[in-house]
Amino acid sequence: MHNAADMPMAHTELDAALQTLDEHKRAWVQTSVRERLALLARIKECLMPVAQAWAEAAARKKGLAADSPLAGEEWISGPYAVMAYCNAMMPTLSSVEGRRHLEGLPLRELPNGQLAAQVMPNSVWDRLLLSGVRAQVWMEPGVTRANLAQHTATAYNTGAMPEGKVALVLGAGNIAAIAPLDCLHKLFVENQVAILKMNPINADLSEFLEPAPEMTSETAPRRQPGRSRSGWQSGKPPDKKLELVRHALASLAELGFARINLREIATRSGVSLGVIHDYFEDQNELLIDCVGLYKEAFIRALEERIDVAESASALLSEFVDVLVRAAQDQARTHRLWYDVRAQALFDASFRPAVDDLENRMVGVVQRLLDRVRTLGGELAPNSPIDATSAYVTIDGWFRYFLQQHIAGDVRACASLRQRLAQVLCLAEAHRA
């Protein structure tokens, strides 16, 4: 498994993981049965030391006391299920190696002529633990006793799938064993290497899937944590995601964080709710992407003024113009930014995006101050002397008068211009 439990995977990391899997997919196909048996044995060895911690962590997540009888379910649906898979797969693989996997398998013909094989119960433990439960595999029409061997364990036939394949496994549900079992199925049944995207529900159990060194090799599954903020989407056009963000921005600017309704946003965007969930983990991710889109345009507008100004006085005047016009014409989207920034005080998922945008704004102000000096200007003694202080001062006045403007104060934007002109004022000796 790819060890990235605490940090979202960047695009380059994801691309590198996929590239590694792609380069080694054929090597996995060519891995011998004996080597695969050794890998399963090693997985079993590494599972035992973490089994209790895995079950206890899953029980705590559901609010179950350690001594509760209900906690036993977390053993059965977690480490026990993975161990049972390994125990069942090892004799199966051993028999496949000698093409003996069909020996002693109970077969019968169904009334419609199809062939059926009883695969469970297969041991005394199946009969004891799952009393009364039976499972059969019904073959496709045309598969008979005579040709059954040609249609089973085909992934282990000589020359089968020589190039190999890379699979994406989406860990679903709240049963902890589903994700690792799906990966093992891809590896040992379908002969495919895999990258695993953990479900956010079980993402904090990821550490228990990573102890085996073999599972971090080039031919094994790699894991991507849940709630990734990387924005990387497998097989999903980035243009479509950008289109959804643009549609959602107007709705979010109107509703604000407290009244977000993904169903309404989906309706306004002309897509199904399922499409929204295909591209965004939750409403927080959608909100962050919307704010990031509009902030990017805002920052670009400020930087353009810095780049084209021909004098220090013109630069400061035009910079203030951009800020005032933004407050006047884009009040709703700017209030969405302040809404998200306030939520970052309570919800850690917002903090990386907010910190990044704040730092970028400080960087813009630093460029402004540097450009003023390059153009031969110098700010007045009462102006902030560093970029962070200047940003905090500008942002404070902007936030204050934005609220007044939204509340209906017709003088708010003029007052904002006056205050910003006082903050970004050239020293008297440098005024044109």
C-alpha positions as CSV (number, residue, x, y, z in Angstrom):
1,M,0.0,0.0,0.0
2,H,1.2,3.5,-0.7
3,N,1.9,5.2,2.6
4,A,0.1,8.5,2.5
5,A,-2.3,8.4,5.4
6,D,-1.8,11.9,6.7
7,M,-1.2,13.9,3.6
8,P,-3.2,14.2,0.5
9,M,-1.5,12.8,-2.5
10,A,-0.3,15.4,-5.0
11,H,-0.8,15.0,-8.7
12,T,2.8,14.0,-9.2
13,E,2.6,11.3,-6.5
14,L,-0.5,9.8,-8.0
15,D,1.0,9.9,-11.5
16,A,4.2,8.3,-10.2
17,A,2.2,5.5,-8.4
18,L,0.3,4.8,-11.5
19,Q,3.4,4.8,-13.6
20,T,5.1,2.4,-11.3
21,L,2.1,0.0,-11.4
22,D,1.9,0.3,-15.2
23,E,5.6,-0.6,-15.5
24,H,5.2,-3.6,-13.3
25,K,1.8,-5.0,-14.3
26,R,3.4,-7.6,-16.5
27,A,5.8,-8.6,-13.8
28,W,2.9,-9.4,-11.6
29,V,1.2,-11.5,-14.3
30,Q,4.4,-13.5,-14.6
31,T,4.8,-14.0,-10.8
32,S,4.8,-17.7,-10.1
33,V,2.1,-19.4,-7.9
34,R,4.9,-20.3,-5.4
35,E,5.8,-16.6,-5.1
36,R,2.2,-15.7,-4.6
37,L,1.8,-18.3,-1.9
38,A,4.8,-16.8,-0.1
39,L,3.2,-13.4,-0.3
40,L,-0.1,-14.6,1.2
41,A,1.8,-16.3,4.0
42,R,3.7,-13.1,4.7
43,I,0.4,-11.1,4.7
44,K,-0.9,-13.5,7.3
45,E,2.2,-13.1,9.5
46,C,1.9,-9.3,9.3
47,L,-1.8,-9.2,9.9
48,M,-1.6,-10.9,13.4
49,P,0.3,-8.1,15.2
50,V,-2.2,-5.5,14.1
51,A,-5.4,-7.5,14.2
52,Q,-6.4,-6.4,17.8
53,A,-5.6,-2.8,17.2
54,W,-7.5,-2.8,14.0
55,A,-10.7,-4.3,15.6
56,E,-10.4,-2.0,18.6
57,A,-10.0,1.1,16.4
58,A,-13.0,0.1,14.3
59,A,-15.1,-0.4,17.5
60,R,-14.1,3.0,18.9
61,K,-15.1,4.6,15.6
62,K,-18.6,3.2,16.0
63,G,-18.8,4.2,19.7
64,L,-18.6,0.7,21.0
65,A,-17.1,-0.1,24.3
66,A,-14.0,-2.4,24.3
67,D,-15.9,-5.0,26.3
68,S,-19.1,-4.8,24.4
69,P,-20.2,-8.1,22.7
70,L,-20.9,-6.0,19.6
71,A,-17.2,-5.3,19.2
72,G,-16.8,-8.8,18.0
73,E,-18.4,-7.8,14.7
74,E,-15.4,-5.6,14.0
75,W,-13.1,-8.7,14.3
76,I,-15.3,-10.7,11.9
77,S,-15.7,-7.9,9.4
78,G,-12.1,-6.7,9.6
79,P,-9.0,-8.8,10.3
80,Y,-10.8,-12.1,10.4
81,A,-12.2,-11.7,6.9
82,V,-8.8,-10.9,5.5
83,M,-7.2,-13.8,7.3
84,A,-10.0,-16.1,6.1
85,Y,-9.4,-15.0,2.5
86,C,-5.7,-15.8,2.8
87,N,-6.4,-19.2,4.3
88,A,-8.9,-20.0,1.6
89,M,-6.8,-18.7,-1.3
90,M,-3.6,-20.6,-0.4
91,P,-5.0,-24.1,-1.0
92,T,-6.9,-22.9,-4.0
93,L,-3.7,-21.5,-5.5
94,S,-1.8,-24.6,-4.7
95,S,-4.4,-26.7,-6.5
96,V,-4.4,-24.3,-9.5
97,E,-0.7,-24.8,-9.9
98,G,-1.2,-28.5,-10.7
99,R,-4.6,-27.9,-12.4
100,R,-6.2,-29.9,-9.6
101,H,-8.6,-27.2,-8.5
102,L,-11.7,-29.0,-9.9
103,E,-10.9,-32.3,-8.1
104,G,-13.7,-33.3,-5.7
105,L,-15.8,-30.2,-6.5
106,P,-19.5,-31.1,-6.3
107,L,-21.2,-30.4,-9.7
108,R,-24.7,-30.7,-10.8
109,E,-26.8,-29.7,-13.8
110,L,-29.6,-27.2,-13.3
111,P,-33.1,-27.8,-14.8
112,N,-32.2,-25.4,-17.6
113,G,-29.1,-27.4,-18.4
114,Q,-26.5,-25.0,-16.9
115,L,-23.7,-26.5,-14.8
116,A,-23.5,-25.5,-11.1
117,A,-20.6,-26.0,-8.7
118,Q,-21.1,-26.0,-4.9
119,V,-18.3,-24.0,-3.4
120,M,-19.6,-23.6,0.2
121,P,-19.5,-25.2,2.7
122,N,-16.0,-26.2,1.9
123,S,-14.6,-27.2,5.3
124,V,-15.7,-28.2,8.8
125,W,-15.3,-24.5,9.9
126,D,-17.7,-23.4,7.2
127,R,-20.3,-25.9,8.5
128,L,-19.7,-24.8,12.2
129,L,-19.5,-21.0,11.8
130,L,-22.0,-20.6,8.9
131,S,-24.4,-23.4,9.5
132,G,-27.1,-23.8,6.9
133,V,-25.4,-21.4,4.5
134,R,-24.7,-22.7,1.0
135,A,-23.2,-21.1,-2.1
136,Q,-23.1,-22.2,-5.7
137,V,-21.4,-20.8,-8.8
138,W,-23.6,-21.2,-11.9
139,M,-21.6,-21.5,-15.1
140,E,-22.4,-19.6,-18.3
141,P,-24.5,-21.5,-20.8
142,G,-22.3,-23.7,-22.9
143,V,-19.9,-24.6,-20.1
144,T,-20.1,-28.3,-19.5
145,R,-18.3,-30.9,-17.3
146,A,-16.2,-31.7,-20.4
147,N,-14.9,-28.2,-21.0
148,L,-15.1,-26.8,-17.5
149,A,-11.4,-26.8,-17.0
150,Q,-11.0,-24.5,-20.0
151,H,-13.2,-21.9,-18.3
152,T,-11.8,-21.8,-14.8
153,A,-8.7,-20.1,-13.4
154,T,-8.2,-18.6,-16.8
155,A,-6.0,-15.9,-15.4
156,Y,-3.4,-18.6,-14.6
157,N,-3.4,-20.2,-18.0
158,T,-0.1,-19.9,-19.9
159,G,-0.1,-16.8,-21.9
160,A,-3.2,-15.4,-20.3
161,M,-3.2,-11.5,-20.2
162,P,0.6,-11.2,-21.0
163,E,0.6,-7.4,-20.6
164,G,-1.3,-7.2,-17.4
165,K,-3.7,-4.5,-16.3
166,V,-3.9,-1.7,-13.7
167,A,-7.1,-1.5,-11.7
168,L,-8.6,1.3,-9.6
169,V,-10.3,0.0,-6.5
170,L,-12.8,2.3,-4.8
171,G,-13.2,1.3,-1.2
172,A,-16.9,1.4,-0.4
173,G,-19.1,0.9,2.7
174,N,-18.4,0.7,6.4
175,I,-17.1,-2.9,6.4
176,A,-13.4,-2.6,7.0
177,A,-12.4,-5.7,5.1
178,I,-14.1,-4.8,1.8
179,A,-11.3,-2.6,0.4
180,P,-8.4,-5.0,1.1
181,L,-10.4,-8.0,-0.1
182,D,-11.3,-6.2,-3.3
183,C,-7.5,-5.5,-3.8
184,L,-6.6,-9.1,-3.1
185,H,-9.3,-10.3,-5.5
186,K,-7.8,-8.0,-8.2
187,L,-4.4,-9.4,-7.5
188,F,-5.0,-13.1,-7.2
189,V,-8.2,-13.7,-9.1
190,E,-8.1,-11.1,-11.9
191,N,-4.3,-10.9,-12.1
192,Q,-4.3,-7.1,-12.0
193,V,-2.2,-4.7,-10.0
194,A,-4.3,-2.0,-8.2
195,I,-4.4,1.4,-6.7
196,L,-6.9,1.7,-3.8
197,K,-8.9,4.9,-3.1
198,M,-10.0,4.5,0.5
199,N,-13.5,5.5,1.5
200,P,-13.5,8.5,3.9
201,I,-15.5,6.4,6.3
202,N,-12.7,4.0,6.8
203,A,-9.7,6.1,5.8
204,D,-8.4,6.2,9.4
205,L,-8.1,2.4,9.4
206,S,-5.6,2.6,6.5
207,E,-2.6,2.2,8.8
208,F,-3.6,-1.4,9.5
209,L,-3.4,-2.3,5.8
210,E,0.2,-1.2,5.4
211,P,2.4,-3.3,7.7
212,A,3.6,-5.9,5.1
213,P,6.7,-4.7,3.2
214,E,5.6,-6.8,0.3
215,M,2.5,-4.8,0.0
216,T,4.5,-1.7,-0.8
217,S,6.4,-3.4,-3.7
218,E,6.0,-2.5,-7.3
219,T,3.5,-5.3,-8.0
220,A,1.1,-4.7,-5.1
221,P,-1.8,-2.3,-4.4
222,R,-1.0,1.3,-3.7
223,R,-3.4,3.3,-1.6
224,Q,-4.8,6.8,-1.9
225,P,-6.3,8.2,1.3
226,G,-9.9,9.3,1.6
227,R,-10.9,13.0,1.5
228,S,-8.1,13.7,-0.9
229,R,-7.7,17.5,-1.6
230,S,-5.5,16.9,-4.6
231,G,-8.2,17.5,-7.1
232,W,-6.9,14.6,-9.2
233,Q,-9.7,12.6,-10.8
234,S,-9.2,9.2,-12.5
235,G,-10.8,9.2,-15.9
236,K,-12.9,12.3,-15.3
237,P,-12.4,15.2,-17.6
238,P,-11.0,18.2,-15.7
239,D,-13.1,20.5,-18.0
240,K,-16.3,19.0,-16.6
241,K,-15.2,19.6,-13.1
242,L,-14.4,23.2,-13.9
243,E,-17.8,23.6,-15.5
244,L,-19.5,22.2,-12.4
245,V,-17.5,24.6,-10.2
246,R,-18.5,27.6,-12.3
247,H,-22.2,26.6,-12.1
248,A,-22.0,26.0,-8.4
249,L,-20.2,29.3,-7.6
250,A,-23.2,31.5,-8.2
251,S,-25.4,29.3,-6.1
252,L,-22.9,29.1,-3.3
253,A,-22.3,32.8,-3.3
254,E,-26.0,33.3,-2.9
255,L,-26.6,30.6,-0.2
256,G,-23.4,30.7,1.8
257,F,-22.0,27.9,3.8
258,A,-24.8,27.5,6.3
259,R,-27.4,27.0,3.6
260,I,-25.5,24.8,1.1
261,N,-27.7,22.2,-0.5
262,L,-25.9,19.9,-3.0
263,R,-29.2,18.8,-4.4
264,E,-30.2,22.3,-5.3
265,I,-26.7,23.1,-6.7
266,A,-27.1,20.0,-8.9
267,T,-30.5,21.1,-10.1
268,R,-29.2,24.6,-10.9
269,S,-26.2,23.1,-12.7
270,G,-28.4,20.8,-14.8
271,V,-26.8,17.6,-13.6
272,S,-27.7,14.8,-11.2
273,L,-26.6,14.7,-7.6
274,G,-24.6,11.6,-8.5
275,V,-22.5,13.6,-10.9
276,I,-21.7,16.1,-8.2
277,H,-20.6,13.3,-5.9
278,D,-18.5,11.8,-8.7
279,Y,-16.3,14.9,-8.8
280,F,-16.4,16.1,-5.1
281,E,-16.0,14.1,-1.9
282,D,-18.4,16.4,-0.1
283,Q,-19.8,20.0,0.0
284,N,-16.7,21.3,1.7
285,E,-14.5,20.2,-1.3
286,L,-17.0,21.9,-3.7
287,L,-17.0,25.1,-1.6
288,I,-13.2,25.2,-1.5
289,D,-12.9,24.7,-5.2
290,C,-15.5,27.4,-5.9
291,V,-13.7,29.9,-3.7
292,G,-10.4,28.9,-5.2
293,L,-11.7,29.6,-8.7
294,Y,-13.0,33.1,-8.0
295,K,-9.9,34.0,-5.8
296,E,-7.6,33.0,-8.7
297,A,-9.3,35.5,-11.0
298,F,-9.2,38.2,-8.3
299,I,-5.5,37.7,-7.6
300,R,-4.8,37.7,-11.4
301,A,-6.6,41.0,-11.7
302,L,-4.4,42.5,-9.0
303,E,-1.2,41.2,-10.5
304,E,-2.1,42.6,-13.9
305,R,-2.3,46.1,-12.4
306,I,1.1,45.6,-10.7
307,D,2.7,44.5,-14.0
308,V,1.4,47.3,-16.3
309,A,1.6,50.4,-14.1
310,E,4.1,53.0,-15.3
311,S,4.5,55.1,-12.1
312,A,4.2,54.4,-8.4
313,S,1.3,56.8,-7.9
314,A,-0.6,55.2,-10.9
315,L,0.1,51.7,-9.5
316,L,-1.3,52.5,-6.1
317,S,-4.4,54.2,-7.6
318,E,-5.1,51.3,-10.0
319,F,-4.5,48.7,-7.3
320,V,-7.1,50.5,-5.1
321,D,-9.5,50.7,-8.1
322,V,-9.4,46.9,-8.5
323,L,-10.2,46.4,-4.8
324,V,-13.1,48.8,-4.8
325,R,-14.6,47.5,-8.0
326,A,-14.4,44.0,-6.6
327,A,-16.3,45.0,-3.4
328,Q,-18.9,46.8,-5.5
329,D,-19.4,44.3,-8.4
330,Q,-18.5,41.0,-6.8
331,A,-19.7,41.4,-3.2
332,R,-21.5,38.0,-3.0
333,T,-18.4,36.0,-4.1
334,H,-16.2,37.9,-1.7
335,R,-18.5,37.3,1.2
336,L,-18.3,33.6,0.3
337,W,-14.5,33.8,0.9
338,Y,-15.0,35.3,4.3
339,D,-17.6,32.6,5.0
340,V,-15.0,29.9,4.2
341,R,-12.3,31.7,6.1
342,A,-14.5,31.8,9.2
343,Q,-15.3,28.1,8.9
344,A,-11.6,27.3,8.9
345,L,-11.6,28.3,12.6
346,F,-13.9,25.4,13.3
347,D,-13.2,22.8,10.5
348,A,-9.6,21.8,9.8
349,S,-10.5,20.6,6.3
350,F,-10.8,24.3,5.2
351,R,-7.4,25.4,6.7
352,P,-5.0,24.3,4.0
353,A,-6.9,26.1,1.2
354,V,-7.5,29.2,3.3
355,D,-3.8,29.3,4.4
356,D,-2.7,29.0,0.8
357,L,-5.0,31.8,-0.4
358,E,-4.0,34.1,2.4
359,N,-0.3,33.5,1.7
360,R,-0.8,34.2,-2.0
361,M,-2.5,37.5,-1.1
362,V,0.4,38.4,1.1
363,G,2.6,37.6,-1.9
364,V,0.6,39.9,-4.1
365,V,1.0,42.7,-1.6
366,Q,4.7,42.0,-1.4
367,R,4.9,42.4,-5.2
368,L,3.0,45.6,-4.9
369,L,5.5,47.1,-2.4
370,D,8.5,45.9,-4.4
371,R,7.1,47.4,-7.6
372,V,6.4,50.7,-5.9
373,R,10.1,50.9,-4.9
374,T,11.2,49.8,-8.4
375,L,9.2,52.7,-9.8
376,G,11.0,55.1,-7.5
377,G,8.3,55.4,-4.9
378,E,8.2,55.1,-1.1
379,L,5.1,54.7,1.1
380,A,4.3,57.3,3.7
381,P,5.7,56.8,7.2
382,N,2.2,55.9,8.5
383,S,1.7,53.1,6.0
384,P,2.5,49.5,6.9
385,I,6.1,48.7,6.4
386,D,5.9,45.0,5.5
387,A,3.6,42.9,3.3
388,T,1.8,40.9,6.0
389,S,0.9,44.1,8.0
390,A,-0.2,45.8,4.8
391,Y,-2.3,42.8,3.8
392,V,-4.0,42.5,7.2
393,T,-4.8,46.3,7.1
394,I,-6.1,46.2,3.6
395,D,-8.2,43.1,4.2
396,G,-9.6,44.5,7.5
397,W,-10.9,47.6,5.8
398,F,-12.1,45.6,2.8
399,R,-14.1,43.2,5.0
400,Y,-15.6,46.0,7.1
401,F,-16.8,48.1,4.1
402,L,-17.9,45.0,2.2
403,Q,-20.4,44.3,4.9
404,Q,-21.6,47.8,4.9
405,H,-22.1,47.7,1.2
406,I,-24.0,44.4,1.4
407,A,-26.2,46.0,4.1
408,G,-27.2,48.8,1.7
409,D,-24.8,51.6,2.7
410,V,-24.5,53.6,-0.6
411,R,-21.3,55.3,0.7
412,A,-19.5,52.2,1.7
413,C,-17.4,51.8,-1.5
414,A,-16.4,55.5,-1.5
415,S,-15.4,55.1,2.1
416,L,-13.4,52.0,1.3
417,R,-11.5,53.9,-1.5
418,Q,-10.7,56.7,1.0
419,R,-9.4,54.3,3.6
420,L,-7.3,52.2,1.2
421,A,-5.8,55.4,-0.3
422,Q,-4.7,56.4,3.2
423,V,-3.1,52.9,3.7
424,L,-1.4,52.9,0.3
425,C,-0.2,56.4,0.3
426,L,3.2,57.6,-1.1
427,A,5.5,59.7,1.0
428,E,5.0,63.4,0.3
429,A,8.4,63.7,-1.4
430,H,7.4,61.0,-3.9
431,R,4.0,62.2,-4.9
432,A,3.6,63.3,-8.5
